[in-house]
Amino acid sequence: MTPLLQVRDVSKLYGGRIGCGDVSFDLYPGEVMGIVGESGSGKSTLLNCLAGHLVPDSGQVIFDTRADGPVDTVTMSEPARRMLGRTDWAFVHQHAREGLRMGVSAGGNIGERLMAVGGRHYGNIRASAQDWLGRVEIDADRIDDRPSHFSGGMQQRLQIARNLVTGPRLVFMDEPTGGLDVSVQARLLDLLRGLVREMGLSALIVTHDLAVVRLLADRLMVMKDGHVVESGLTDQVLDDPQHAYTQLLVSSVLQV
């Protein structure tokens, strides 16, 4: 099977400091990879390099496109990369406000992404928006409400609907449950797990919360000081960590 994403020796420097260094891995269709580590470990820098929000200083990010097969997205033209970000890729921000148009209705937020890929029929767009509101557990009668009238958890679910409405194959998630109450987190995680399995999504999830990767991720990478220090099957890494830093992360959770 051809990997959906091939990451080869990706590095990003900030002056003399390593944001991420020589990271390589493959991600296969339908697979979820968790990336964990403390603040400053490089996990968000890596995610943003892979998603095209940052340009790495070196390395390749090869995505298996529908039309042209494997293509290095680092050297891809900016218009082509933007189109990829509207179609086959999606990015779920930690703070939903960064991924939503707060002055546009809930239905408009979902419809915008459909229009960006050529949707023009108002009735069809509105019907798709209503369908997706239901799929993320938001009442359809809230379709004309603005996100500013929604709770934090509802905003995050709306951001997910906006991202998934075009049927992407790869979703980047940056701390998707960060800042939410525990009960809201549990509901969101259950929703995400269902959608990932139902749609056969591949995903890269950055989080500091090991419970999130335990629930969602098939495989896990642990980062420290910009480098991957351990990787493997999620349960294997969390139940039998080999690196001293991973052992520290796991034990700190157990002690809470």
FENTASUL-V969267 format. One record per residue. SS is DSSP state (2 for helix, 1 for strand, 0 for the rest). PHI is phi in whole degrees, 0 to 359 (999 if undefined). PSI is psi in whole degrees, -180 to 180 (NA if undefined). Layout:
ss->[SS | SS]
phi->[PHI | PHI]
psi->[PSI | PSI]
//
This chain:
ss->[0 | 0 | 0 | 0 | 1 | 1 | 1 | 1 | 1 | 1 | 1 | 1 | 1 | 1 | 0 | 0 | 1 | 1 | 1 | 1 | 1 | 1 | 1 | 1 | 1 | 1 | 1 | 0 | 0 | 0 | 0 | 1 | 1 | 1 | 1 | 1 | 0 | 0 | 0 | 0 | 0 | 0 | 2 | 2 | 2 | 2 | 2 | 2 | 2 | 2 | 0 | 0 | 0 | 0 | 0 | 0 | 0 | 1 | 1 | 1 | 1 | 1 | 1 | 1 | 1 | 0 | 0 | 0 | 1 | 1 | 1 | 1 | 0 | 0 | 0 | 0 | 0 | 2 | 2 | 2 | 2 | 2 | 2 | 2 | 2 | 2 | 0 | 0 | 1 | 1 | 1 | 1 | 0 | 0 | 0 | 2 | 2 | 2 | 2 | 0 | 0 | 0 | 0 | 0 | 1 | 2 | 2 | 2 | 2 | 2 | 2 | 2 | 2 | 2 | 2 | 2 | 0 | 0 | 0 | 0 | 0 | 2 | 2 | 2 | 2 | 2 | 2 | 2 | 2 | 2 | 2 | 2 | 2 | 2 | 2 | 0 | 0 | 0 | 0 | 2 | 2 | 2 | 0 | 0 | 0 | 1 | 2 | 2 | 2 | 0 | 0 | 2 | 2 | 2 | 2 | 2 | 2 | 2 | 2 | 2 | 2 | 2 | 2 | 2 | 0 | 0 | 0 | 0 | 0 | 1 | 1 | 1 | 1 | 1 | 0 | 0 | 0 | 0 | 0 | 0 | 0 | 2 | 2 | 2 | 2 | 2 | 2 | 2 | 2 | 2 | 2 | 2 | 2 | 2 | 2 | 2 | 2 | 2 | 2 | 0 | 0 | 1 | 1 | 1 | 1 | 1 | 1 | 0 | 0 | 2 | 2 | 2 | 2 | 2 | 2 | 2 | 0 | 0 | 1 | 1 | 1 | 1 | 1 | 1 | 0 | 0 | 1 | 1 | 1 | 1 | 1 | 1 | 1 | 2 | 2 | 2 | 2 | 2 | 2 | 0 | 0 | 0 | 0 | 2 | 2 | 2 | 2 | 2 | 2 | 2 | 2 | 2 | 2 | 2 | 2 | 0]
phi->[999 | 284 | 300 | 288 | 225 | 241 | 256 | 233 | 53 | 282 | 226 | 219 | 249 | 241 | 66 | 268 | 263 | 275 | 285 | 210 | 227 | 51 | 273 | 223 | 190 | 246 | 235 | 259 | 306 | 80 | 261 | 245 | 249 | 264 | 235 | 237 | 158 | 289 | 303 | 87 | 283 | 106 | 293 | 287 | 300 | 300 | 302 | 290 | 293 | 290 | 274 | 85 | 278 | 234 | 264 | 294 | 285 | 202 | 106 | 233 | 234 | 259 | 248 | 278 | 288 | 294 | 275 | 242 | 72 | 297 | 225 | 283 | 287 | 293 | 263 | 294 | 295 | 299 | 299 | 293 | 292 | 295 | 295 | 300 | 292 | 264 | 245 | 275 | 247 | 214 | 228 | 258 | 280 | 299 | 262 | 304 | 300 | 286 | 250 | 236 | 266 | 292 | 269 | 246 | 299 | 302 | 296 | 295 | 298 | 287 | 295 | 303 | 291 | 295 | 294 | 293 | 251 | 107 | 294 | 228 | 278 | 302 | 298 | 293 | 296 | 295 | 295 | 295 | 297 | 297 | 300 | 286 | 301 | 297 | 292 | 257 | 65 | 243 | 302 | 299 | 285 | 266 | 300 | 262 | 279 | 276 | 302 | 296 | 268 | 262 | 290 | 300 | 295 | 292 | 299 | 293 | 293 | 294 | 299 | 296 | 299 | 303 | 285 | 268 | 299 | 269 | 67 | 294 | 259 | 225 | 241 | 263 | 234 | 253 | 49 | 298 | 252 | 297 | 81 | 259 | 299 | 303 | 294 | 290 | 302 | 299 | 294 | 293 | 297 | 298 | 296 | 299 | 299 | 296 | 291 | 300 | 289 | 298 | 267 | 64 | 286 | 265 | 211 | 243 | 241 | 268 | 200 | 261 | 263 | 294 | 294 | 295 | 289 | 301 | 280 | 255 | 264 | 282 | 233 | 219 | 242 | 252 | 246 | 213 | 53 | 86 | 241 | 279 | 259 | 200 | 208 | 161 | 299 | 305 | 298 | 295 | 293 | 284 | 273 | 219 | 295 | 261 | 277 | 301 | 292 | 297 | 301 | 294 | 300 | 294 | 292 | 293 | 289 | 295 | 277 | 291]
psi->[134 | 131 | 145 | -37 | 129 | 116 | 124 | 108 | 45 | 127 | 145 | 125 | 146 | 91 | -124 | 1 | 139 | 118 | -51 | 148 | 119 | 49 | 130 | 137 | 165 | 145 | 128 | 159 | 132 | 5 | 144 | 124 | 127 | 142 | 116 | 163 | 165 | 169 | 134 | 3 | -17 | 0 | -41 | -35 | -46 | -48 | -44 | -30 | -41 | -34 | -1 | 8 | -25 | 148 | 117 | 154 | -26 | 163 | 174 | 145 | 96 | 119 | 137 | 89 | 155 | -41 | -43 | 7 | -157 | 125 | 138 | 111 | -16 | -37 | 0 | 150 | 153 | -44 | -39 | -39 | -38 | -40 | -38 | -39 | -18 | -17 | -77 | -16 | 155 | 151 | 119 | 114 | 155 | -47 | 112 | -32 | -27 | -20 | 6 | 157 | 104 | -23 | 4 | 147 | 164 | -47 | -37 | -37 | -42 | -42 | -32 | -42 | -36 | -41 | -31 | -21 | 20 | 0 | 132 | -20 | 113 | -44 | -43 | -40 | -45 | -38 | -40 | -40 | -44 | -42 | -45 | -32 | -43 | -39 | -26 | 18 | 43 | 131 | 135 | -25 | -1 | 8 | -31 | 3 | 149 | 151 | -26 | -17 | 1 | 155 | 169 | -43 | -39 | -38 | -42 | -39 | -36 | -41 | -39 | -44 | -45 | -40 | -37 | -10 | -28 | 6 | 51 | 161 | -19 | 126 | 127 | 129 | 123 | 101 | 58 | -21 | 5 | 138 | 1 | 151 | 154 | -44 | -36 | -39 | -46 | -43 | -41 | -42 | -41 | -41 | -47 | -44 | -42 | -43 | -40 | -46 | -44 | -41 | -5 | 36 | 147 | 146 | 148 | 120 | 116 | 130 | 157 | -4 | 108 | -25 | -33 | -48 | -33 | -39 | -38 | -32 | 138 | -42 | 165 | 137 | 135 | 127 | 144 | 128 | 38 | -4 | 151 | 119 | -17 | 145 | 158 | -170 | 139 | -53 | -37 | -45 | -43 | -32 | -25 | 63 | 138 | -37 | 144 | -36 | -42 | -41 | -39 | -44 | -48 | -43 | -32 | -33 | -41 | -28 | -14 | NA]
//
